[in-house]
Amino acid sequence: MSPPDAAGDDDATVVLRARPPQGRRRRGKAIATIAGGVAVLAIGAGAFLALRPAPPKLAGERAIFHHVPLHLTVFRFRDDPKILVFDCPSLHEQGLMFDRIAALVEKAGVPKHRVLTEPQFTAVLARTHQTIGSYYYGNDYDAAALRRFYRLARKEGIVLTAQEKRLETIIRRAGFLARGAVGAVISLPRAGPGRKVGLRARAVILRHELSHGAFYTNATYRRFVHHFVSQDMTATERRNFVTFLGREGYDTSEHWLMVNETQAYLVFTPDREFFRASAVDLPRATVAALRQSFIATMPHFWLKRLATAPLPGAAPPKGGTRSVAAG
């Protein structure tokens, strides 16, 4: 998700831990043995299996929003466990993990057939007056895009950042790097005082990115969105959305990227700082009618509830839930 303006990195940056902190070791003689590929750690009279880290915990939108990431935390989204949510401690740490993937997959003006080296990417940031922390405020990629990034990086001998390596390890364990795997990775940064992202912006970013996750993992929804954009929107409406997305830095030659971002901004970005009707040069009533039609006809699954639900952290309006019109 593009930022509402060219803001810099978070004022406070927390370095990612290379591995979870180890608990205190009990005193006593420890003997490590290997049996059938499983390491058995014997400590005193007790024996414990040294297994791979537990899979990410399930969490819903509200729980993820209220979480404060002191270090990278990964959740499986409760309504669709094929969506992994990377909750990052800062915009800068998020950028170190995802910016070069963004450059390859969706940003305009950069090569689409190779991964940029770090010096090349630094030059791109300087040319576009961006920083690692301002390149994107939130990220979303399907398993196929992630496989492509790591395949090209290996082929070209690109040196990965520590954060990119950690991402690869996590998605490999999730099975996303297997041929034909279906899954999505989305990310959002920590919010709070002294940071470029406030709590409302965090809620908006999460809602926006969750809609992308659904687009990647739910084929029925993806077909619906494509039909709505190509058939129910007029040529002028489509063109205006593409023009807006181009100004935001997206690669407008990528058809499916345009379709995906159109649904996310039209329906799931309820904040004037990030999106308003004037941004697509359309009357407020037209955008509100498009949103209403989209919600009324979209498939019945968990995302439909989020299309009209208040943002997490916001008090529900008196009289029940309402949708937020573009303005």
N, C-alpha and C positions, 0 to 999 in steps of 0.2 A: 504494500500500500504506500503510495507516494505521500510525503509529508505535506501539510498545508502550506508550508513556506520553507525557505532554505535555512532551517535552523541548524545549529551546530550539534556537537556531541553532547551527551549528558555531562552535567557539571561534575558528577561523581561517577567514577568507573570502578567496578569490582572485577578483579581478575578471576577467570574461571579456574576452578580447581581441576587438577589433572585427574583426580579420582576421588571418590567419597572418602571422608575422614575415617580412619580406622579406629575402632573401639580400643579400649585399654586391653592389653594382653594380660592374661592371667599368668602368674608366676608358675614355673614348673618346666620340666623338660618337654620340648615340642619335637615331635618326630614327623617329618613329612614323607608320605609314601604315595606311590602312584598305583592305582588298581583300576584296570579297565578304562583308562583315560580320565578317571576322576581322582582329584587330589584329596586325600583324607588327612586332615590335620588332627593329630592326637594331642590333647593338652591335658596333662594329668590323667585322670580316670575317664574324662569325657572325650568323645570323638565328634568332630563336626565336618560336614562336607563343604569344601571350598567350591561353591557353585558360581556360575555366572550371575551378574547382578540381576535382581528381580526386575520384571518388566515394569514400565511406567504405570503409575496408579491411574485408575479411572477417576475422572472429575468432570463435572458439568460446567456450563458457562459461568455461573455465579461463583462457584468455588475457585475457578481459575482466575477470574477477575480479582477476587479478594486476596489471592495469594501474593505475597511479597517475596520475589526471588532474590535472595542474597547471593546465590550462585545459580548457574543454569539448572532449571528444573524442567523435566519433560513429563507431560501428562498424556494419557489416552483419553480422547473426548468421550464422555459417557454415552452420548446418543449415537455415536458412530466411532467405535474403537479403531477403525482404520485411519482416523485422523490423529496424528501426533501433534501436540501443542508444545512448542519450545518457548518457555517463559524465561526471558533473558534479563540479566541484572542491569543492563544498560543498553542504550542505542549503539554504543561503540562495540560492545561485545557481540551484539546481534549482527552488526555489520561485518565483523571479522569472520563470522560463520556463514553469512548468506550473501554478502554483496557481490562476490564474483559469480555466484550462481545467478543472481539477478541480472548481471551484465550479459551473461550468456543467453538467458532464457527470455528476458522481456524488455530490457532497456534498449532504447534507440541509440544509434550512432556508435555501436561497438560491434566487433565481429560476432557472428553467430555460428561459426564453424570451428572455433577454437577457444580455449580458456586463456584469459589474459594472465600474464605473469604479474607479480606484485608491482614491479616498477611500471609496467604498462597500465595497470589499474590506477596506480597513484597519479599517472599523467592524465587519465580520464577524469579523475576527481578534480584535479587542478583546472582542467579545461572547462569543466561544467560548474566550477565554483561550489563543489560539494565536499563533504567530508565522509569518512567511513560511517559516522553516526547519522548523517542526514540523507544518505543515498535512498534509504527506504525506512518507513516507520513500522512496517509490518511486512511479512513475507509469506508466500504460499507457493508450493511446488508439488506436483504429483510425482509418483515413484519413477515414472519414465524419464522425466526431466532430470531428476537426481542421478539416475543411472547414467544418463548421457554426460552429465558434468564430470562424474568420476571416471567414466570410460575415456573421455577426451583428455582429462588431466593425466591419467596414467600413460596414455599413448604419446603425449607430448612431453612427458617428464616434468610436468609442472610441480613445483614445490608447494605443498598445501600448508595453510596455517594450522596451528594447533586446534583451532576451533573447527576448521573444515574436516580435519582428521577425526575429531570427536563426533561430529555429525555423521560421518561415514560409518563409524563404529556403531552408533545407535541405530541407524536405519538398516544396517546389515543385520543386526540382531532382530530387528522387527520384520525382516524378510523382504524389505522394499527393493533390495538390489537384485533379487532373483528375476529372471526373465519373465515378463508377463504379470508381475506382481501389481496389485492395486492398492494404493495407499496415498496419503497426503501428509505433508509437513507444513504447518503454519507456525508463525512466530509473532511475538509481541514483546515490547520492552517494559521494564519496571517503570512505574509512575510514582510521582510524589513531589513534595516541596523541593525546590532547587533543581528540578529536572525539566527537560524540554517537553516531556509528555505528562500531562495532568491526568487525573483519575477519569474524567469524562472521555478524554482522548483515548485512554487505554481501553475503555469500554467500547468505544466506536471501532477501534482497530480490531479488537477481538471479534466483534459481530461481523465486520467486513470480511475478515480472514476466514471465519467459520463458513461463510457462504461459499468461499472459494474451495474449502475442503469438501463441502457437499458436491460441488460441481465436479470435482475430480473423482470422488468415490461412488457417486450415485449416477449410473448411466441414464436412468429414466429422467432424472432432473436435468442432466446435461442436454438430453434431446429436447426436453421442454424449453429450456432457455434458448437453444439454437432456433427452435421454431418461433418462439415469441419475438426474438430480435429480428429474424429474417422475414417473418410473415406479418406479425402484428404491429411492428413499428414501421413508420413510413420511411422512405428513403432519406428524407430530410432529417428525421429524428436519429436514424442510424449515423448519418454523416456528422451530425452535430456532436454525438457522443464520441465518435472516433476523433474528431478535431480536439475535443476536450482531453481525451486520453493522450493524444499526441503532445499537447502542451504539458501534460504531467510527466512526459518523458518515456511513455510506453512505445514499443515498436508497433506502429500501426499496420505494418505489413503482415503481422501474425493474426490471422482471422480468428482463431479460437481464443486468443488472448483478448481480443476486442469484445467477443461475445461474453467471456467470463467477467471481464471488468465492468461491462455494461450492467449486468445483473447485480453485481456487488455495489456499485455506486448508486444505481437507480433505487434499489430496495433496501439495502443493508448498510447504508452509511448515513444514519440519521443525525447529521450535524452540519450546520451551515459552514463551519470552518473548513471542512473537508469536501463538501459537495452542496451545491445549490442549483436551482433551475437556471439561474443566469449563467452558470458555468457552461451549460450546453446550449445557451442562446435560445431557450424555449420558455413560454409562459409557465408560471407556477401551476396553473390549472392543468396544463398539458402534462407536465411531469407527474403531478398528483394523480391524474387519470391513468397514466401508464402504470404507475405503481399499483394503483387499486386493481387494475385489470390483471396485472401479473400475479398479485397475491390471490385473487379470486380463482384463478385457473391453474395455479401451480400444484404439483402433486402433493398429496397429503402425507407428509413425513415430518420429522422433527424441525426442519428449517422453516416450515410454514408457520409454526408457533413463534419463532424468533422474528418473523417478518413484521409482526405487530406487537411484540412484547416490549415493555420498557427496557431500556438498557440496564444491565446489572449495576447496582449501586444507586440507581435513581428510584425515587419514591413513585409508586404507581399513581397515575392521575385519579382524582376523585371520579367515581362513576364507572371505573373499570379501565381496561387496557385500550389504548388507541394507537393508531399508526401515526408516524411522524411524516408530515408532508415536506416536500422539498421547498426551499425558499430562496 
